[in-house]
Amino acid sequence: MKKLFSFCIIASAIVFFNPANAQQKAKWAELDNFHAVMSTTFHPAEEGKLEPIRTRSQEMVDKAVAWKNSDAPEGYNKDAVKKTLKDLVKGAKELHKMVQDNASDVALTEKLTNLHDVFHQIVEKCRTEEHH
């Protein structure tokens, strides 16, 4: 048990004091704000619970628009994600319209899943872009 505890302490110290971690990108608040809505609507939908997206679809649109219109913090290349952010806004608006039109759970889940994939495309582009 002592060996496991010692290993955990050493591993934590290596991760915490690793110089590569010191060069992390600044937080992009609008990305985090959108993610908060996406995660609290998508994950319940995976379990067949559509009430969160039905009640928060306008908020998702608002957060997507705010993210698209925001200035990227240093370390992010907004130009690399510009088109995909437009796709995110378009998809969020379409999803909101579907909610207003009382679309089926199956249709909403499919649209939300597609939007979730677009979100992850953006995050991946943010992660793989070099600092500019």
HELIX and SHEET records of a PDB file:
HELIX    1   1 LYS A    2  PHE A   17  1                                  16    
HELIX    2   2 PRO A   19  GLN A   23  5                                   5    
HELIX    3   3 ALA A   29  GLU A   46  1                                  18    
HELIX    4   4 GLU A   51  ASN A   69  1                                  19    
HELIX    5   5 LYS A   78  GLN A  100  1                                  23    
HELIX    6   6 ASP A  105  THR A  128  1                                  24    
END                                                                             
